[in-house]
Amino acid sequence: MHSAPQKQSFHRIPELDALRGLAALSVVLFHFSGSNKNLLGWDFRFGVTGVDIFFMISGFVIFLTIQKIHRWQDFAVFRFARLYPAFWCCMLVTAVFMLVYEPENLSVTQLLANATMLPAYFSEKDLDGSYWTLLVEINFYLWILAVYMTGTLKRIEDIGFAFIILIVVFHIFSENDTSLHQIVVSKVQLANHFPLFYSGILFYQLFKGQKTVKNILLMVFSLLASFYLHSKGGKSMYYISAVEHCFMLVFYHAVFTLFIYGKLRFLDKMPLIQLGKISYCLYLIHQYAGLQLIATFTEVLHFNIYTAIVLALGLAVLLAYFANTFVEIPANELIRNWYKNRRSERLHANRTVA
């Protein structure tokens, strides 16, 4: 029998936690294998698309989240609490590794620019290659916050559709103006990946049983737009073909379809859930530190490449666990509680005055 999309408490969605964990692991394996292809004899190229499902999950979860807030400040503070303390912790871990391995490549200005998550706006490079997705995420947060502040959240499907049309038109007509195209692609990277966030939003609507036929048609449109954007500036174009990327995008949309119909509950297993919980920190820590560790294990200690990768992965997971346990979770709770208490005090003061 065909089952309807599932509805459940949004305090925690274990399937999405598991998918985050698997996506993070695929990105880690992509970097670890790709940089050691000569030793391995193979590489996990398709792991580059792990960020695609990250973006889809983000679209789903952020749209879910923003509907619960009462003021735009709530969204800004809660996103800051969720992202920045953990990022600063992981960035410092990477900086320590850079001081050990390549101190000449680390500067105070680069460190400060990266601390904003927006180094591209200060003409600085990402401290770690994985940080590029953070700018995409922040671009999306600003976009959905603008939709919220203009009171048009109920029309987000139409606004998203129009935004994708704008993106496609921009790419078509800016190809002859390489300078403008390069500026937008590098500074507003959401232009290369927005359809994935939009798909996440549409999946949330389907998850809630809203406007099903319309949203399915929009989903097809969004998927086709993602196909078109393969060669327009995203990372995948450098590692996999357009056909391969299209296959992976269809696969991720199929996985999300299974999720909204409750067919991924088998992923609700503690190892995967725990991996999902540390996925943000693992994603931030793994690349530079992990690759330097692998190089040390293979070139200095003469370990087998597979042993080196397993050890580097284990250490990256351990560092991510500590960052999640001792920084990400407590800092998030501390900032959120401080903000809620301060807001309650202000409301109480206003009532007293009244």
NULUM-170087 format. One record per residue (C-alpha): residue number from 1; residue in three letters; x, z, y. Coordinates in steps of 0.001 Angstrom, whole numbers. Layout:
BEGIN
k r xx zz yy
NUM ALA X Z Y
...
***
This chain:
BEGIN
k r xx zz yy
1 MET 0 0 0
2 HIS 1249 -829 3510
3 SER 1987 2414 5329
4 ALA 1603 2973 9039
5 PRO 4569 3871 11229
6 GLN 5473 7509 10771
7 LYS 4851 10169 13383
8 GLN 6855 13357 13402
9 SER 8361 16048 15573
10 PHE 11043 14786 17898
11 HIS 13017 18010 17911
12 ARG 15338 16268 15459
13 ILE 15084 12936 13704
14 PRO 17380 13195 10684
15 GLU 17287 9483 9871
16 LEU 18653 8658 13323
17 ASP 21324 11339 12956
18 ALA 22363 9712 9685
19 LEU 22379 6231 11212
20 ARG 24543 7495 14078
21 GLY 26986 8930 11582
22 LEU 27154 5721 9563
23 ALA 27540 3636 12733
24 ALA 30400 5847 13943
25 LEU 32084 5612 10552
26 SER 31796 1815 10572
27 VAL 33467 1654 14001
28 VAL 36253 3971 12818
29 LEU 36889 1799 9751
30 PHE 36828 -1305 11941
31 HIS 39600 74 14155
32 PHE 41660 1620 11370
33 SER 41533 -1475 9146
34 GLY 41817 -4064 11906
35 SER 45005 -2553 13296
36 ASN 46533 -2342 9821
37 LYS 45354 -5642 8379
38 ASN 48877 -6693 7419
39 LEU 49344 -3583 5293
40 LEU 45849 -3602 3814
41 GLY 45426 -7305 3278
42 TRP 41864 -7042 4579
43 ASP 39904 -5669 7527
44 PHE 36359 -4429 8079
45 ARG 35422 -6902 10821
46 PHE 31711 -6187 10699
47 GLY 32352 -2623 11850
48 VAL 32630 -3987 15382
49 THR 28826 -4254 15355
50 GLY 28415 -510 14788
51 VAL 27984 -135 18541
52 ASP 24960 -2448 18369
53 ILE 22924 43 16374
54 PHE 24246 2816 18655
55 PHE 22679 963 21585
56 MET 19403 490 19703
57 ILE 19265 4196 18854
58 SER 20022 5021 22483
59 GLY 17144 2846 23696
60 PHE 14787 4592 21269
61 VAL 15928 8142 22048
62 ILE 16342 7791 25822
63 PHE 12874 6281 26206
64 LEU 11524 9131 24099
65 THR 13401 11661 26264
66 ILE 12512 10342 29694
67 GLN 8788 10567 28949
68 LYS 9130 14335 28581
69 ILE 10779 15081 31918
70 HIS 9000 16174 35084
71 ARG 11599 15153 37669
72 TRP 14446 12669 37760
73 GLN 16858 15574 38211
74 ASP 15898 16825 34746
75 PHE 17069 13583 33186
76 ALA 20304 13487 35205
77 VAL 21280 17078 34396
78 PHE 20361 16858 30717
79 ARG 22295 13603 30261
80 PHE 25291 15109 32076
81 ALA 25160 18183 29853
82 ARG 24905 16044 26744
83 LEU 27725 13637 27543
84 TYR 30335 14888 29981
85 PRO 31678 18215 28623
86 ALA 32253 16724 25162
87 PHE 33751 13608 26714
88 TRP 36183 15614 28846
89 CYS 37254 17593 25785
90 CYS 37832 14467 23697
91 MET 39538 12703 26596
92 LEU 41999 15587 26903
93 VAL 42714 15347 23170
94 THR 43514 11653 23634
95 ALA 45631 12466 26703
96 VAL 47672 14952 24661
97 PHE 48323 12279 22042
98 MET 49354 9868 24794
99 LEU 51770 12434 26222
100 VAL 53361 12703 22792
101 TYR 53468 9012 21908
102 GLU 53372 7025 25162
103 PRO 53768 9323 28194
104 GLU 54786 6370 30369
105 ASN 51301 4866 29925
106 LEU 49434 7916 31223
107 SER 48884 8616 34909
108 VAL 46908 11184 36855
109 THR 44881 8477 38603
110 GLN 43928 6918 35276
111 LEU 42968 10319 33901
112 LEU 40802 11139 36931
113 ALA 39148 7717 36910
114 ASN 38367 8056 33214
115 ALA 36898 11518 33791
116 THR 34021 9818 35640
117 MET 33344 7541 32620
118 LEU 33504 4702 35155
119 PRO 37208 3750 35340
120 ALA 36351 66 35811
121 TYR 34896 940 39218
122 PHE 38270 2412 40215
123 SER 40291 -520 38860
124 GLU 41685 1629 36061
125 LYS 41793 946 32333
126 ASP 39960 2966 29703
127 LEU 42181 5714 28330
128 ASP 40897 4858 24868
129 GLY 39600 1474 23785
130 SER 36329 2966 22561
131 TYR 35335 4196 26017
132 TRP 33960 814 27094
133 THR 30530 1631 25643
134 LEU 30142 4607 27991
135 LEU 29810 2311 30999
136 VAL 27118 356 29151
137 GLU 25238 3579 28400
138 ILE 25417 4798 32000
139 ASN 24225 1408 33246
140 PHE 21227 1762 30933
141 TYR 20533 5324 32110
142 LEU 20460 4116 35711
143 TRP 18151 1255 34762
144 ILE 15620 3427 32947
145 LEU 15864 6100 35652
146 ALA 14979 3446 38242
147 VAL 11958 2468 36129
148 TYR 10935 6133 35946
149 MET 11387 6797 39675
150 THR 9301 3763 40640
151 GLY 6445 5031 38485
152 THR 6450 1967 36252
153 LEU 7411 3567 32931
154 LYS 4076 2496 31411
155 ARG 5026 -1109 32087
156 ILE 8524 -834 30643
157 GLU 7907 -3591 28080
158 ASP 7091 -6076 30850
159 ILE 9956 -4889 33049
160 GLY 12413 -5118 30171
161 PHE 11178 -8611 29334
162 ALA 11684 -9715 32940
163 PHE 15140 -8114 33008
164 ILE 16227 -10052 29919
165 ILE 14973 -13288 31496
166 LEU 17049 -12419 34580
167 ILE 20129 -11768 32426
168 VAL 19788 -15067 30562
169 VAL 19238 -16996 33803
170 PHE 22296 -15304 35310
171 HIS 24486 -16326 32385
172 ILE 23207 -19900 32491
173 PHE 23793 -20401 36209
174 SER 26940 -18290 36665
175 GLU 29060 -20185 34141
176 ASN 30332 -22414 36942
177 ASP 31195 -19391 39107
178 THR 33735 -17647 36901
179 SER 34643 -14991 39489
180 LEU 31035 -13789 39895
181 HIS 30468 -13952 36151
182 GLN 33595 -11897 35450
183 ILE 32663 -9236 38013
184 VAL 29186 -8734 36573
185 VAL 30348 -8838 32951
186 SER 33072 -6228 33605
187 LYS 31256 -3951 36068
188 VAL 27682 -4200 34782
189 GLN 28279 -4493 31061
190 LEU 24626 -3723 30380
191 ALA 24071 -7420 31112
192 ASN 25723 -8216 27764
193 HIS 23875 -5656 25667
194 PHE 20505 -4830 27266
195 PRO 18359 -6538 24581
196 LEU 19631 -3993 22036
197 PHE 18434 -1080 24179
198 TYR 15185 -2947 24754
199 SER 14722 -3345 20999
200 GLY 15153 418 20668
201 ILE 12429 964 23268
202 LEU 10113 -1438 21469
203 PHE 10774 262 18145
204 TYR 9743 3553 19736
205 GLN 6485 1962 20859
206 LEU 5899 637 17352
207 PHE 6837 4054 15965
208 LYS 4011 5517 18048
209 GLY 1606 2754 17003
210 GLN 1308 1309 20511
211 LYS 634 -2357 21330
212 THR 1883 -3452 17940
213 VAL 1317 -7231 18118
214 LYS 2700 -7539 21637
215 ASN 5750 -5466 20828
216 ILE 6522 -7403 17654
217 LEU 6529 -10633 19672
218 LEU 8727 -9012 22317
219 MET 11026 -7775 19545
220 VAL 11534 -11328 18313
221 PHE 12294 -12398 21879
222 SER 14767 -9526 22290
223 LEU 16512 -10426 19040
224 LEU 16831 -14068 20106
225 ALA 18275 -12925 23440
226 SER 20866 -10857 21564
227 PHE 21792 -13972 19580
228 TYR 22284 -15880 22825
229 LEU 24476 -13160 24364
230 HIS 26955 -13133 21461
231 SER 29426 -15356 23321
232 LYS 28774 -13978 26811
233 GLY 31248 -11106 26982
234 GLY 30568 -8599 24222
235 LYS 33298 -7379 21863
236 SER 31813 -8911 18713
237 MET 32609 -12458 19830
238 TYR 36313 -11763 19313
239 TYR 36015 -10611 15705
240 ILE 33036 -12256 14008
241 SER 31264 -15589 14291
242 ALA 27908 -16083 15985
243 VAL 26242 -16577 12594
244 GLU 27791 -13368 11239
245 HIS 26715 -11433 14317
246 CYS 23176 -12797 14092
247 PHE 23033 -11687 10463
248 MET 24129 -8159 11406
249 LEU 21612 -7972 14259
250 VAL 18794 -9010 11930
251 PHE 20023 -6419 9429
252 TYR 19982 -3639 12056
253 HIS 16472 -4586 13159
254 ALA 15404 -4521 9509
255 VAL 16941 -1058 9112
256 PHE 15039 172 12174
257 THR 11832 -1309 10762
258 LEU 12363 671 7567
259 PHE 12944 3768 9698
260 ILE 9685 3536 11656
261 TYR 7770 3106 8396
262 GLY 9379 6206 6916
263 LYS 11500 4375 4346
264 LEU 14853 5915 5324
265 ARG 14082 9513 4446
266 PHE 16622 9257 1626
267 LEU 19275 9417 4381
268 ASP 18235 12988 5175
269 LYS 21257 14441 3406
270 MET 23458 17140 4924
271 PRO 26786 15224 4849
272 LEU 25214 12295 6719
273 ILE 23326 14567 9116
274 GLN 26507 16495 9898
275 LEU 28402 13246 10393
276 GLY 25677 12184 12816
277 LYS 25963 15432 14756
278 ILE 29688 14926 15329
279 SER 29410 11137 15746
280 TYR 29775 11205 19545
281 CYS 32993 13223 19415
282 LEU 34277 11260 16423
283 TYR 33685 8003 18267
284 LEU 35544 9292 21334
285 ILE 38511 10782 19483
286 HIS 39237 8418 16618
287 GLN 40796 5271 18051
288 TYR 44001 6083 19927
289 ALA 44744 9343 18135
290 GLY 43838 7937 14733
291 LEU 45938 4802 15075
292 GLN 48960 6780 16245
293 LEU 48596 9135 13299
294 ILE 48356 6227 10868
295 ALA 51501 4692 12370
296 THR 53342 8001 12002
297 PHE 52183 8475 8422
298 THR 53198 4953 7363
299 GLU 56312 4288 9456
300 VAL 57883 7750 9664
301 LEU 56601 9548 6569
302 HIS 56289 6349 4507
303 PHE 52838 7174 3188
304 ASN 50718 4573 1458
305 ILE 48393 2899 3995
306 TYR 45267 4095 2183
307 THR 46583 7660 2141
308 ALA 47418 7359 5831
309 ILE 43913 6141 6699
310 VAL 42236 8890 4676
311 LEU 44414 11549 6344
312 ALA 43827 10123 9833
313 LEU 40084 9933 9194
314 GLY 40061 13509 7923
315 LEU 41946 14771 10977
316 ALA 39685 12794 13330
317 VAL 36599 14277 11653
318 LEU 38123 17761 11893
319 LEU 38923 17359 15596
320 ALA 35427 15977 16203
321 TYR 33901 18926 14352
322 PHE 35795 21419 16515
323 ALA 34904 19541 19706
324 ASN 31244 19441 18684
325 THR 31098 23091 17580
326 PHE 33084 24738 20353
327 VAL 32480 22432 23332
328 GLU 29677 19888 22927
329 ILE 26921 22189 21646
330 PRO 27679 25355 23680
331 ALA 28364 23452 26925
332 ASN 25156 21468 26519
333 GLU 23133 24637 25974
334 LEU 24902 26488 28794
335 ILE 24243 23791 31400
336 ARG 20654 23193 30297
337 ASN 19845 26923 30324
338 TRP 21506 27367 33720
339 TYR 19481 24484 35123
340 LYS 16197 25724 33643
341 ASN 16782 29277 34888
342 ARG 17690 28069 38360
343 ARG 14585 25910 38485
344 SER 12409 28838 37326
345 GLU 13913 31058 40016
346 ARG 13151 28468 42681
347 LEU 9563 28096 41488
348 HIS 9157 31864 41463
349 ALA 10620 32137 44978
350 ASN 8288 29425 46276
351 ARG 5257 31194 44778
352 THR 6360 34491 46293
353 VAL 6701 32927 49737
354 ALA 3322 31231 49375
***
